[in-house]
């Protein structure tokens, strides 16, 4: 899989993806549909719940396929 630049293509709203936050941190989450027209704000999903990434996310990628038994 390759990273996709947000300026070229954004993920579908609420699609769970990997994204690069703060230029170095890989996070799991989704694009926030409420403010995605002006910004690339994503929600990160973690064991403590959801939190908004207030950094301008520049790259994302779809989740890989799960392993086959």
Helices and strands as residue ranges (DSSP letters): E 4-5, E 17-21, E 25-31, E 42-46, E 49-53, E 59-62
